[in-house]
Amino acid sequence: MLFGAHVSCSGGIHRAIDRAESFGCEAVQVFTQSPRTWRTTNHDPANFAAFKERAIEAGIESTVCHALYLVNLASPDDEIYSKSIATLRNTMEIACAIDADGVVFHVGSHLGAGLEAGLERVVPALLQVLELCSERTWLLIENSAGAGGTIGRSVDELAVLVDALDRHPRLGICLDSCHLYVSGYDVTDPTAIDALVTEVDERIGLDRLRALHANDSKAPLGSNRDRHDNVGEGLLGDGLGVFLAHPALQGLPALLEVPGREGRGPDAEQVAKLRKVHARALRRLLVG
């Protein structure tokens, strides 16, 4: 498993590698623009080359870009819809420029219009973005959490999206442990994880699972509340290792999106804790 974290790009996108290296990461996730505004960042192309060079030097084996949280590809509001497509296209273009393995994104919410109506907006939008993918850089749908018509909260809804896009060869998924848990999947239960992996394989294909988000949860099972917690401090606790140690998930990047000690995001301590949780779970599997 490749352990990593979401890190800041302050000072230039290439600076993310310096931070990831200081945390002891083998994988990294970045925003390609400020997560608080629609305005895209005008990156210096020289920083793309620097990013790739530093990634090799630092031993970063996997890079993922995360799209803006404001994106809602199912929005009935034409302005939000257009901005969402433009922003996601821009993120994909930058991801390809830095040789990222994928762009992770949340589909959004149909806002009560229903899944079928949402898909009528989502599918043509995603086809535009998929045209920009490279052989290396895929588009990765992340399972979502929350109420209010959010799309992608279940494996079934992820499968519906993949099928609606004709199982595009550059379309994959990213599974978030916290989102799964609050959506009713008990990722601390080995039987539940086995069932989840089987469902993903049968409905979507494990070859499309390209990344994991390894987050503890402040909110209880099935609550539909998306609240991440630090490793070992939330309701998953050491049970997060059940998710991380499943044989079918080994070799994937496991990326932290947690508050960190001071609320500034993941840090070296959190990456080290994640490694230990994974190692303990693997030992339990071997003994069992």
C-alpha positions in Angstrom: 0.0 0.0 0.0 1.2 3.5 -0.9 0.6 5.8 2.1 0.0 9.5 1.5 -2.0 12.6 2.3 -3.7 15.6 0.8 -1.2 18.5 1.0 -1.1 22.2 0.3 0.2 23.6 -3.0 1.0 27.0 -1.4 4.0 28.6 -3.1 3.5 26.6 -6.3 2.2 23.1 -7.1 5.7 21.6 -7.0 6.0 22.6 -3.3 3.4 19.9 -2.6 6.1 17.3 -3.1 8.4 18.9 -0.5 5.5 18.7 2.0 4.7 15.1 1.1 8.3 14.1 1.4 8.5 15.7 4.9 5.5 13.7 5.9 7.1 10.4 4.8 4.6 9.9 2.0 4.7 7.6 -1.0 1.6 9.1 -2.5 0.1 12.6 -2.6 -3.2 14.4 -3.3 -3.5 18.1 -4.2 -6.0 20.7 -5.2 -5.1 22.4 -8.5 -6.7 25.6 -7.4 -8.1 27.2 -4.2 -10.9 25.0 -2.8 -12.9 28.1 -1.8 -13.4 29.8 -5.2 -14.3 29.0 -8.8 -11.4 31.0 -10.0 -8.7 28.7 -11.5 -5.0 29.1 -10.7 -2.7 30.3 -13.4 0.1 27.9 -12.9 3.6 28.5 -14.3 4.3 25.6 -16.7 7.8 25.4 -15.3 6.3 24.2 -12.0 4.7 21.2 -13.7 8.1 20.0 -14.8 9.5 20.8 -11.3 6.6 18.8 -9.8 7.4 15.7 -11.9 11.2 16.0 -11.2 10.7 16.4 -7.4 8.2 13.5 -7.3 10.8 11.2 -8.7 13.5 12.5 -6.3 11.1 12.1 -3.3 10.0 8.6 -4.2 6.3 9.7 -4.7 4.8 6.8 -6.6 1.3 8.1 -7.1 -0.2 11.5 -7.5 -4.0 12.3 -7.4 -5.6 15.7 -8.0 -8.9 16.4 -6.2 -11.5 18.6 -7.9 -13.1 21.6 -6.4 -15.8 20.7 -3.8 -18.1 23.3 -5.3 -18.5 21.1 -8.4 -22.1 19.9 -9.0 -22.5 18.2 -12.3 -26.2 17.4 -11.5 -27.1 21.0 -10.7 -30.3 22.3 -12.5 -28.7 25.7 -12.3 -27.1 26.4 -15.7 -24.4 28.7 -14.3 -23.3 26.3 -11.6 -23.4 23.5 -14.1 -21.2 25.3 -16.6 -18.7 26.4 -14.0 -18.6 22.8 -12.7 -17.7 21.4 -16.1 -15.1 24.1 -16.8 -13.5 23.6 -13.4 -13.3 19.9 -13.8 -11.9 20.2 -17.3 -9.2 22.5 -16.0 -8.3 20.1 -13.2 -8.0 17.3 -15.6 -5.7 19.3 -17.9 -3.4 20.1 -15.0 -3.5 16.5 -13.7 -2.3 15.4 -17.2 0.4 18.0 -17.2 1.9 16.7 -13.9 1.4 13.0 -14.8 -1.1 12.4 -12.1 -2.8 9.0 -11.9 -6.2 10.5 -11.7 -8.7 13.3 -10.8 -10.9 12.5 -7.9 -14.3 14.3 -7.8 -17.7 14.3 -6.2 -20.6 14.1 -8.7 -22.8 16.5 -6.7 -26.5 16.5 -5.9 -29.6 16.4 -8.0 -31.2 18.6 -5.3 -34.4 16.6 -5.2 -34.9 16.2 -9.0 -34.2 12.5 -8.8 -31.3 10.3 -10.0 -32.6 9.9 -13.5 -32.9 13.7 -14.0 -29.4 14.1 -12.4 -27.9 11.6 -14.8 -29.2 13.6 -17.8 -26.9 16.4 -16.6 -24.0 14.4 -15.3 -23.4 12.0 -18.2 -22.8 14.6 -21.0 -20.7 16.7 -18.6 -18.4 13.7 -17.7 -18.1 12.7 -21.4 -16.5 16.1 -22.0 -13.9 15.5 -19.2 -13.2 11.9 -20.2 -12.1 13.2 -23.6 -9.2 15.0 -21.9 -7.9 11.9 -20.0 -4.6 10.4 -20.9 -3.6 6.7 -20.8 -2.2 7.4 -17.3 -4.5 10.0 -16.0 -8.1 8.7 -15.2 -11.2 10.3 -14.0 -12.1 8.8 -10.6 -15.6 9.1 -9.1 -15.5 9.2 -5.3 -18.2 7.7 -3.2 -20.1 10.5 -1.5 -21.8 11.1 1.8 -24.5 13.3 3.1 -28.2 13.8 2.4 -30.1 16.0 0.0 -30.0 14.1 -3.2 -26.2 13.4 -3.2 -25.2 11.1 -6.0 -22.8 8.3 -5.5 -23.4 7.3 -1.9 -23.6 3.5 -2.7 -21.8 1.1 -4.9 -25.0 0.7 -6.8 -25.1 4.4 -7.7 -21.4 4.3 -8.7 -22.1 1.3 -10.9 -25.1 3.1 -12.5 -22.7 6.0 -13.4 -20.1 3.7 -14.8 -22.6 1.9 -16.9 -24.2 5.2 -18.1 -20.8 6.3 -19.4 -20.5 3.0 -21.4 -17.8 1.8 -19.0 -15.3 4.2 -20.4 -11.7 2.8 -20.3 -10.4 5.8 -18.4 -13.2 5.9 -15.8 -12.4 4.7 -12.3 -13.5 5.1 -8.7 -12.0 6.2 -5.4 -13.5 4.8 -2.1 -13.4 6.8 1.1 -13.6 4.9 4.4 -15.5 7.7 6.2 -18.0 8.1 3.5 -18.6 4.4 3.3 -19.1 4.2 7.0 -21.6 7.1 7.3 -23.4 5.7 4.3 -24.0 2.4 6.1 -21.0 0.3 5.1 -19.3 -0.9 8.3 -15.7 -0.8 7.2 -14.6 -2.1 10.6 -16.4 -5.5 10.0 -14.4 -8.0 8.0 -17.6 -9.6 6.7 -19.0 -6.3 5.5 -15.7 -5.4 3.8 -15.7 -8.8 2.0 -19.2 -8.1 0.8 -18.2 -4.6 -0.3 -15.2 -5.8 -2.3 -17.3 -8.5 -3.9 -20.0 -5.9 -4.9 -17.4 -3.6 -6.3 -15.8 -6.4 -8.3 -19.1 -7.7 -9.7 -20.8 -4.3 -10.4 -17.9 -2.1 -11.4 -14.6 -4.1 -11.5 -11.7 -3.9 -9.1 -9.5 -2.8 -11.9 -11.4 0.5 -11.8 -10.6 1.0 -8.1 -7.6 3.3 -8.3 -7.3 5.1 -5.0 -8.5 5.1 -1.4 -9.2 7.9 1.1 -8.3 6.6 4.5 -10.2 8.7 7.0 -11.7 8.1 10.5 -15.2 9.3 11.2 -16.7 11.7 13.8 -20.2 10.6 12.7 -21.8 7.2 13.4 -22.6 4.4 11.0 -25.3 5.2 8.6 -25.6 8.8 9.7 -25.1 10.4 6.3 -22.9 13.0 7.9 -19.5 13.7 6.3 -17.2 14.5 9.2 -13.6 13.2 9.0 -11.5 12.5 12.1 -7.9 11.9 12.8 -6.5 8.3 12.6 -7.5 6.4 15.7 -9.5 9.3 17.2 -12.9 8.7 15.6 -15.5 6.0 15.7 -13.5 3.7 13.3 -10.5 3.6 15.6 -8.2 0.7 15.0 -11.0 -0.8 12.9 -9.9 1.3 10.0 -7.2 -1.3 9.6 -9.9 -3.9 8.5 -10.6 -1.7 5.5 -6.9 -1.0 4.8 -5.7 -4.6 5.2 -8.1 -6.3 2.8 -6.1 -8.3 0.3 -7.9 -6.9 -2.7 -6.9 -3.3 -1.7 -3.2 -3.8 -1.3 -1.0 -1.8 -3.7 -3.4 1.2 -3.9 -2.6 4.7 -2.7 -4.2 5.3 0.7 -4.6 9.1 1.1 -5.4 11.0 4.3 -7.9 13.9 4.4 -8.0 14.4 8.1 -7.9 17.5 10.3 -4.4 16.9 11.8 -3.3 17.9 15.2 -3.9 21.6 14.8 -6.7 21.5 12.2 -4.3 22.3 9.4 -4.7 19.0 7.6 -2.6 15.7 7.5 0.9 15.7 8.9 3.8 13.3 9.5 2.2 12.0 12.7 -1.0 11.1 10.9 0.8 9.3 8.1 2.9 7.3 10.7 -0.3 6.4 12.5 -1.9 5.2 9.3 1.1 2.9 8.6 0.8 1.4 12.1 -2.9 0.8 11.8 -2.3 -1.0 8.5 0.6 -3.0 9.9 -1.4 -4.2 13.0 -4.3 -5.3 10.8 -2.0 -7.2 8.5 -0.5 -9.0 11.5 -4.0 -9.9 12.8 -4.8 -11.4 9.4 -1.6 -13.5 9.4 -2.2 -14.8 13.0 -5.9 -15.5 12.2 
